């Protein structure tokens, strides 16, 4: 599910599950973790670029896969745990992490964006919490990182009211660093990787650690609370009804 390569000191990780809108399931999360580990273990590598194939950057956690399991509550707990490991690894990595968002991103995909250091987005990208639509709560560190990036009022607007942001709005809110035309996105990502590799690469990890010290305090506790909360919500009648309605509408569209 992952295309991985290292070019001139920059690791390029591309999610390749376009038929499921690059939704994150346990296998994809494990492949992401392994890709990060390989990049971090390579002394020549100082940049990690995360991109996706197809129309969507990531639809978030693979809820359809979770609901297909014999015990969906345990399945969502497992998925939230391993996906949170990915986000935690990105947030604390010595590498400069760049997300390249070409299209819609939702749920845990937003967590991936928030755990990155620099976010490029095409003018076709959009950002949506999506948790509330199915009666669930944020996971993968969203509840901790989002208010720090956009402020508590906007975090409520995004997660609870379910506001969808355009790329320009996401830039205005501080989620995105730069918006570029879709046909320029790959070139701009390559330019940024070169610029980062031309910087004082030995200082990237220590600088990240200093800049993120305060943000990472309480991160572990937030993740544990998120996992317990989303598992409890999945078991609730309200969430069960909303998830059933969501997939019913999805099947009507296909």
C-alpha positions in Angstrom: 0.0 0.0 0.0 3.1 2.2 0.1 5.5 3.4 -2.5 8.8 4.3 -0.8 12.0 5.7 -2.2 14.9 7.8 -1.0 16.3 10.4 -3.5 19.1 12.7 -2.6 18.5 12.5 1.1 14.7 12.9 1.0 12.4 10.0 1.6 9.2 10.0 -0.5 6.3 8.0 0.9 3.2 7.7 -1.3 0.0 6.1 -0.1 -1.3 3.8 -2.8 -4.9 2.8 -1.8 -6.8 5.1 -4.2 -9.7 2.7 -4.5 -10.5 3.3 -0.8 -9.6 7.0 -0.9 -6.3 6.1 0.8 -8.2 5.2 4.0 -5.9 4.1 6.7 -6.2 0.5 7.9 -3.8 -1.5 10.2 -1.7 -2.7 7.3 -1.3 0.7 5.8 -0.4 2.1 9.2 2.2 -0.6 9.7 3.7 0.1 6.3 3.9 3.8 7.1 5.6 3.1 10.4 8.2 0.9 8.7 8.8 3.5 6.0 9.4 6.2 8.7 11.8 3.8 10.5 13.8 3.1 7.4 14.1 6.8 6.6 15.1 7.7 10.2 17.8 4.9 10.2 19.4 6.3 7.0 22.0 8.9 8.1 21.8 10.6 4.7 18.1 11.2 5.0 16.8 14.4 6.6 13.4 14.9 4.9 10.2 12.8 4.7 7.6 13.7 2.1 4.2 12.1 2.5 1.9 12.1 -0.6 -1.0 10.1 -2.0 -2.1 8.6 -5.3 -5.5 9.2 -6.8 -8.1 11.9 -6.1 -8.0 11.9 -2.3 -5.1 12.5 0.1 -6.8 10.3 2.7 -10.4 9.7 3.8 -9.1 8.9 7.4 -9.5 5.6 9.2 -11.0 2.7 7.3 -14.4 2.7 9.0 -15.8 0.2 6.5 -13.0 -2.2 7.4 -13.6 -1.7 11.1 -17.4 -2.4 10.8 -16.7 -5.6 8.8 -14.8 -7.1 11.8 -16.4 -9.5 14.2 -15.7 -7.1 17.1 -15.9 -3.5 15.6 -15.2 -1.9 19.0 -11.9 -3.9 19.4 -11.1 -3.2 15.8 -11.5 0.5 16.1 -9.3 0.4 19.2 -6.6 -1.5 17.4 -6.8 0.9 14.4 -6.7 4.0 16.5 -3.8 2.7 18.4 -1.5 1.9 15.5 -2.6 4.9 13.5 -1.7 7.1 16.6 1.7 5.4 16.6 2.2 6.7 13.1 1.2 10.3 14.0 3.3 10.2 17.1 6.4 9.0 15.2 5.9 11.8 12.6 5.5 14.5 15.2 8.6 13.4 17.1 10.8 12.4 14.1 14.2 13.9 13.6 13.2 14.3 9.9 11.5 17.4 8.5 8.1 16.0 7.6 6.2 17.5 4.6 2.7 16.5 3.7 1.6 17.1 0.1 -2.2 17.3 0.0 -3.5 17.0 -3.6 -7.2 16.5 -2.8 -9.8 15.9 0.0 -8.6 14.9 3.4 -10.7 13.8 6.4 -10.6 12.2 9.8 -7.3 10.6 10.7 -5.9 12.0 7.4 -6.2 15.4 9.1 -4.1 14.0 12.0 -1.4 13.1 9.5 -1.4 16.7 8.2 -1.3 18.1 11.8 1.6 15.8 12.7 3.7 17.2 9.8 6.0 20.1 9.9 5.2 21.7 6.6 2.0 21.2 4.6 1.6 21.9 0.9 -1.9 21.8 -0.6 -3.2 22.0 -4.1 -6.1 24.4 -4.8 -8.3 21.3 -5.2 -7.7 20.2 -1.6 -10.3 20.3 1.1 -10.3 19.5 4.8 -13.1 17.9 6.9 -13.2 16.4 10.4 -15.9 13.8 9.4 -16.0 12.3 12.9 -19.3 13.9 13.9 -21.1 12.7 10.8 -20.8 9.1 12.0 -21.2 9.9 15.7 -17.5 9.4 16.6 -14.8 11.5 18.3 -11.4 12.7 17.1 -8.5 10.3 17.3 -4.8 10.1 16.3 -3.9 13.2 18.3 -6.4 15.5 16.5 -8.0 16.6 19.8 -4.6 17.7 21.1 -2.9 19.2 18.0 -5.8 20.9 16.3 -6.6 23.5 19.0 -2.9 24.3 19.2 -2.8 25.0 15.4 -6.2 26.7 14.8 -7.3 27.8 18.4 -10.1 26.3 20.5 -13.0 28.1 18.8 -12.1 27.1 15.3 -11.3 23.5 16.6 -14.9 23.3 17.8 -16.2 24.7 14.5 -14.2 22.2 12.6 -14.7 19.0 14.7 -18.2 19.5 16.1 -20.0 21.7 13.6 -18.3 19.8 10.8 -17.1 22.8 8.7 -15.4 21.8 5.5 -12.4 24.0 4.7 -11.1 24.9 1.3 -7.3 24.9 0.8 -7.2 28.7 1.1 -9.3 28.6 4.3 -7.0 25.9 5.7 -4.0 28.2 5.0 -5.8 31.1 6.7 -6.4 28.9 9.7 -2.7 27.8 9.9 -3.3 24.2 8.9 -1.6 24.7 5.5 1.7 26.5 4.8 1.3 27.1 1.1 -1.4 26.6 -1.6 -0.3 26.0 -5.2 -2.1 25.0 -8.4 -2.7 21.3 -8.7 -0.4 21.0 -11.7 2.4 22.6 -9.8 2.1 20.6 -6.6 4.6 17.9 -7.4 7.2 20.3 -8.6 6.8 22.6 -5.6 7.2 19.6 -3.3 10.4 18.7 -5.0 11.6 22.3 -4.7 10.8 22.3 -1.0 12.7 19.0 -0.4 15.8 20.4 -2.1 15.5 23.6 -0.1 15.3 21.6 3.2 18.2 19.4 2.2 20.2 22.5 1.4 19.6 23.9 5.0 21.5 23.0 8.1 20.2 19.4 8.1 21.9 18.5 11.4 19.8 21.2 13.1 16.4 20.0 11.8 15.9 17.3 14.5 17.0 19.4 17.5 15.1 22.5 16.3 11.9 20.4 15.9 12.4 19.1 19.4 12.7 22.6 20.8 9.8 24.0 18.8 7.5 21.1 19.7 8.4 20.6 23.4 5.3 22.3 24.7 3.0 20.9 22.1 4.1 17.3 22.9 3.5 17.7 26.6 0.2 15.8 27.3 0.2 14.3 23.8 0.4 10.7 25.1 -2.4 11.2 27.6 -4.6 12.8 24.9 -4.0 9.8 22.6 -4.9 7.3 25.3 -8.1 9.3 26.1 -9.0 9.5 22.4 -8.7 5.7 21.9 -11.0 5.0 24.9 -13.5 7.6 23.8 -13.8 6.6 20.1 -14.2 2.9 21.2 -17.0 3.8 23.6 -18.7 6.0 21.0 -18.5 3.2 18.3 -20.4 1.0 20.7 -23.2 3.6 21.3 -26.6 3.2 19.5 -26.3 6.7 18.1 -23.0 6.0 16.4 -24.2 2.6 15.1 -27.3 4.3 13.6 -25.2 7.1 12.0 -22.6 4.7 10.6 -25.4 2.6 9.1 -27.0 5.7 7.5 -23.6 6.9 6.3 -22.8 3.6 4.5 -26.4 3.4 3.2 -26.0 6.8 1.5 -22.6 5.8 0.2 -24.0 2.7 -1.4 -26.8 4.8 -3.0 -24.2 7.0 -4.7 -22.3 4.1 -6.3 
